[in-house]
Amino acid sequence: MKIAIIGTGYVGLVTGTCLAEAGHEVVCVDCDAEKIAMLEAGGMPIYEPGLEELVRGNRDAGRLRFTTSTPEAVHASQIVFIAVPTPPLPDGSVDLSFIERVAREVAANLTGYRIVVDKSTVPVRTGQKVAETIKRYCRTPVEFDVVSNPEFLREGSAVEDFLRPDRIVVGVSSPRPVSAMRQVYAPFDAPIVVTDIQSAELIKHAANSFLALKISYINALSVICEASHADVQDVANGIGMDRRIGRQFLDASLGFGGSCFPKDLSAFIKIAEQLGYDFALLREVQRINAQQLDRFFRKIVDTLWVIKDKQIGILGLAFKENTDDVRMSPAIELCRRLQAEGARLRVHDPKAMDKARALLPDVTYVAHQDDVAEGCDALVLATEWSQFKQLDLAKACRVMTCPILFDGRNLFDKNEMEHLGFIYKSIGR
Ligand SMILES: NC(=O)c1ccc[n+]([C@@H]2O[C@H](COP(=O)([O-])OP(=O)(O)OC[C@H]3O[C@@H](n4cnc5c(N)ncnc54)[C@H](O)[C@@H]3O)[C@@H](O)[C@H]2O)c1
């Protein structure tokens, strides 16, 4: 099928590329001309495992192209996916201006029947607003359908998640677009859940909020484990083996971040509020998450006593492993707090250093992970990159002024670290 994707970011680029890989003819649009020029020239604006090869292969095969022109893409396609940002407003509600702008741009360029699919994460009842907007801004009366098709990919494994999803959710207001949507996803071996638009929209916010809740649950347990000298990892393994619960999202840490969980959680709380329900459970999830970073920061301060002029090595800046995304990263927030106390930071991330530079200008970026510890009073592991397991920790211990290791992701074995000579502090152990 001929498909346009408006918004070529983490979701848009992965969606467009994977749909091209599935055999569709895809054009990805972005208003950021630099991004489009980079993609056209063979460059990559983001890091996602396996994505670069897929983009190259599909571009070379003529199934994937890039443009800055929404009108051209709308004319050329049967189905138009919207994958633009839905950032939070200061009060936690969703800024829907990007979605509205695209709806108007699509409307202004409709010359025949199109299916307009919302892939961005939006509040329930946005689909209805998009349909009303398109109708209002159409130059001539044209038939169209609006579909909600929320995206569940995770940064860091986005390609794999898109190609092998647990389910595909398609929300419609009439049966008309269903067969085309089934055709789009026919190459993917996954159940398609067809619902009304509101339910599809709610599924996305409900899913992300539930996952955030699971993380805050284990983080709350980590506090109890610390106070009672239990080990949160053993507790997580013990409860996670119950298939009704599952082991995923039960890793205690310095808290969740990223461009989705924090914003989707506040959005869902706000949506509920507007619908007359106080979602206190989710407010508690937020509170526990904020406390988790506070507690980790306090642990560092309590151990080092005076932070001013201490040199601290930071391992990891991305909000999680396998991504270069630093939006709402707890690692970045932790760096800022340490800097505010007067610490000097030596930082390293395998993929996120370029993107972090704008947010953290006054730190020393260290090219190799084994050189971070040099002269440091403490080392902090803030992102769970698996390559940090290969760190030369014996060397780190030798070259540090004082061998203290704060493990914000419980990546290392406590006994091994203590055997190496570290004063080792982790979460809930
Ligand atoms: N990042 C994730 O892991 C993820 C997962 C699932 C859902 N989502 C949701 O998907 C949506 C997009 O998220 P993202 O992380 O891909 O955002 P992003 O910021 O990486 O990408 C969005 C892109 O849209 C472009 N854009 C903005 N307005 C435009 C316009 N009028 N015309 C053309 N392009 C325009 C921007 O330049 C940018 O490149 C959000 O609603 C997000 O909540 C994100």
Ligand as a Chemical Component Dictionary entry (heavy atoms), coordinates in Angstrom:
data_LIG
# 
_chem_comp.id                   LIG 
_chem_comp.type                 NON-POLYMER 
_chem_comp.pdbx_formal_charge   0 
_chem_comp.three_letter_code    LIG 
# 
loop_
_chem_comp_atom.comp_id 
_chem_comp_atom.atom_id 
_chem_comp_atom.alt_atom_id 
_chem_comp_atom.type_symbol 
_chem_comp_atom.charge 
_chem_comp_atom.model_Cartn_x 
_chem_comp_atom.model_Cartn_y 
_chem_comp_atom.model_Cartn_z 
_chem_comp_atom.pdbx_ordinal 
LIG N1  N1  N 0  9.424  7.459  21.572 1  
LIG C1  C1  C 0  8.743  6.392  21.946 2  
LIG O1  O1  O 0  9.285  5.432  22.472 3  
LIG C2  C2  C 0  7.261  6.314  21.698 4  
LIG C3  C3  C 0  6.607  5.078  21.786 5  
LIG C4  C4  C 0  5.243  5.031  21.553 6  
LIG C5  C5  C 0  4.537  6.201  21.262 7  
LIG N2  N2  N 1  5.200  7.385  21.210 8  
LIG C6  C6  C 0  4.429  8.582  20.863 9  
LIG O2  O2  O 0  4.664  8.863  19.478 10 
LIG C7  C7  C 0  4.623  10.278 19.253 11 
LIG C8  C8  C 0  5.928  10.719 18.606 12 
LIG O3  O3  O 0  6.982  10.468 19.512 13 
LIG P1  P1  P 0  8.512  10.453 19.051 14 
LIG O4  O4  O 0  9.309  9.979  20.219 15 
LIG O5  O5  O -1 8.638  9.754  17.743 16 
LIG O6  O6  O 0  8.752  12.016 18.829 17 
LIG P2  P2  P 0  10.011 12.714 18.105 18 
LIG O7  O7  O 0  10.126 14.041 18.724 19 
LIG O8  O8  O 0  11.173 11.784 18.102 20 
LIG O9  O9  O 0  9.530  12.858 16.588 21 
LIG C9  C9  C 0  8.500  13.661 16.157 22 
LIG C10 C10 C 0  8.858  14.273 14.816 23 
LIG O10 O10 O 0  7.708  14.977 14.306 24 
LIG C11 C11 C 0  8.195  16.111 13.605 25 
LIG N3  N3  N 0  7.097  17.048 13.410 26 
LIG C12 C12 C 0  6.511  17.870 14.310 27 
LIG N4  N4  N 0  5.517  18.567 13.738 28 
LIG C13 C13 C 0  5.467  18.190 12.453 29 
LIG C14 C14 C 0  4.671  18.570 11.337 30 
LIG N5  N5  N 0  3.695  19.459 11.453 31 
LIG N6  N6  N 0  4.920  17.998 10.146 32 
LIG C15 C15 C 0  5.916  17.085 10.004 33 
LIG N7  N7  N 0  6.695  16.700 11.027 34 
LIG C16 C16 C 0  6.482  17.228 12.234 35 
LIG C17 C17 C 0  9.347  16.605 14.457 36 
LIG O11 O11 O 0  10.227 17.439 13.718 37 
LIG C18 C18 C 0  9.997  15.287 14.879 38 
LIG O12 O12 O 0  11.014 14.886 13.990 39 
LIG C19 C19 C 0  4.356  10.901 20.622 40 
LIG O13 O13 O 0  2.974  11.074 20.772 41 
LIG C20 C20 C 0  4.845  9.843  21.592 42 
LIG O14 O14 O 0  4.208  9.927  22.834 43 
LIG C21 C21 C 0  6.542  7.463  21.403 44 
# 
loop_
_chem_comp_bond.comp_id 
_chem_comp_bond.atom_id_1 
_chem_comp_bond.atom_id_2 
_chem_comp_bond.value_order 
_chem_comp_bond.pdbx_ordinal 
LIG N1  C1  SING 1  
LIG C1  O1  DOUB 2  
LIG C1  C2  SING 3  
LIG C2  C3  SING 4  
LIG C2  C21 DOUB 5  
LIG C3  C4  DOUB 6  
LIG C4  C5  SING 7  
LIG C5  N2  DOUB 8  
LIG N2  C6  SING 9  
LIG N2  C21 SING 10 
LIG C6  O2  SING 11 
LIG C6  C20 SING 12 
LIG O2  C7  SING 13 
LIG C7  C8  SING 14 
LIG C7  C19 SING 15 
LIG C8  O3  SING 16 
LIG O3  P1  SING 17 
LIG P1  O4  DOUB 18 
LIG P1  O5  SING 19 
LIG P1  O6  SING 20 
LIG O6  P2  SING 21 
LIG P2  O7  DOUB 22 
LIG P2  O8  SING 23 
LIG P2  O9  SING 24 
LIG O9  C9  SING 25 
LIG C9  C10 SING 26 
LIG C10 O10 SING 27 
LIG C10 C18 SING 28 
LIG O10 C11 SING 29 
LIG C11 N3  SING 30 
LIG C11 C17 SING 31 
LIG N3  C12 SING 32 
LIG N3  C16 SING 33 
LIG C12 N4  DOUB 34 
LIG N4  C13 SING 35 
LIG C13 C14 SING 36 
LIG C13 C16 DOUB 37 
LIG C14 N5  SING 38 
LIG C14 N6  DOUB 39 
LIG N6  C15 SING 40 
LIG C15 N7  DOUB 41 
LIG N7  C16 SING 42 
LIG C17 O11 SING 43 
LIG C17 C18 SING 44 
LIG C18 O12 SING 45 
LIG C19 O13 SING 46 
LIG C19 C20 SING 47 
LIG C20 O14 SING 48 
# 
